[in-house]
Amino acid sequence: MTFKPFALLTLVVLSLTACGGVDPDSPLGKRKALFKQMMTLSEDMGGMLRGRLPYDGAAFADYARELDALARQPWQHFPQVREDERSSAREDVWQRQERFGQLARELEESTAALVRVVAQPELKPADLRVPMQQVEDSCEGCHQEFRAY
């Protein structure tokens, strides 16, 4: 391939990848980034409890505290009206804000409960399964009601 066709192809590919991107400073971009961080932490924590990753109590406790802090942040990035049609949130988020807020508080409560559990000494994975399941159930409950798959 000569230089000109290669340069043109590169320009086209770069142009296409720029289309449809979400501005990381927009409300949608901010909440997507937070949810992605939450998912990464949850997957690692669940992996430790299910044997896919080696259990590390100190790391699990750190992840739990970080997840709890993150669980309080995305809600501020849901404006009163839908701002971006690329959102994975259903229109119900804006039509049923009271219920959405209730589920957000349930997640916050479940992550706070998990943090209280990890503060105890000498924890084993079995001690963490129920509170972690409550966190996962909170996430799933909100996704079922308010996320468009």
N, C-alpha and C positions, 0 to 999 in steps of 0.2 A: 504494500500500500504506500502510495506516495504521501508527501507531507500535506498537501492541500486537502485531499479527501479525508485523511486522518484528522486534521484540524477541524474540518467541517463536522465530522461525526462527533468529535469530542464536544464541540460547541452545542450541537443538538442535544446530546445526552445531558450535558450540564444544564441547559435551558429547561429540559423536561423535569429534571430532578428539582429544580427551583419552583416549578409550578405546583400549587397545591400544598406547599409547606405551611406549617402553622408558625406564626410569629411567637417565639418563646417568651416575649414580654406581654403577650395578650392574655386575657383571663383564661382562654382555652389552653394556650401553651403552658401557662403556669400550673393549672390543675392537672394537665396531662403529665407533666414532669413529676409532680408530687405523687400522683397515683402510680406512676411507673416505679418510683423509689419505694413506695409502700409495697408494691407487688414483689419487687426484688427481695426485700427484707422478709416478707411473708413466705416466699418460696424457699428461701434459705432456712428459715426457722422450721417450716413444715418438713423440709428435707432432713433436718437434724432429728426431728421427732419420729420420722417414718423410716429412718435408716439409710436414706439416700446420701446423706452427708454425715461425716463423723460428728457426734454430739460434743459440743464445747459449751459448757455452762456459762462461762464468762462472756463469750461471744453472743450466746443466745440472750443473755440479760442485756447486753449492750444493744442488740438489735431490737429487743422489746422496748427499751427506753426510746430509741430512735423512732420506732414505729408509732409509739404513743405521741411523740412530738409532731410527727408528720400527720397523724390522724386528725389533728386539730386545724390544719392549714388549708385544705382544698376548698372548704365551704366559702371562704371569703372571695374566691375567684369564680363564683357563680353569680353573675349579675342578676338584677331583677327581671331582665328579659333576655331571651336567647340572643346571643351576639354573633354566633358563628354556626352555620348549618353543618359544618364538618364535625361537630361535636358528637360523641357517642352517647350523649345523654338524650333520653326521650323528652318530648315536649312536656311531659308530666312533671319534670323537675320544676318548671316554671309555673305550671298550673296547680300543683299540689305542694307548694313550698313548705307548708306546715308538716306534712308527712315526711318530706325529704329531710327537713331539719331534725325530726324525731329519729330517723334512721342514722343520721350523722351523729347525733348525741349517743345513740346506742353503740356505735363503733367506738367513739371516744371513751365511753364507760368500759367497754370490753378491753380496750388496750390499757386503760388505767388499771383495771383488775389484773391484767397480765403483769404489769410492772410491779404491783404489790406482791404477786406470787414470786417473781424472780428475785425480790429483795430477801427472800428467805434463804438461809444457808443450806448447802448440801442437797440441792435439787437434782432429781433424776428426770429423764425424759417423761416417765410415766406421770410425774407430778405436774407436768406442763401441758399434757394433752388436752384436758378439759378446758382450761382457760384459753389455749390457742385455738381450739375448735370454736369457742365462742367468738373470737375475733374473726375467724374465717366465715362463720355463719352470719355475722354482722355485715361483712363485705358482700357475701352472696345474696343476702336478703335485699340489700339496696340495689345490687346489680339486677336482680330479677324484676324489681319494680320499676327501676328508673334508667337502666342502660339499654340502648338499642344495639343488638348484636348483629 
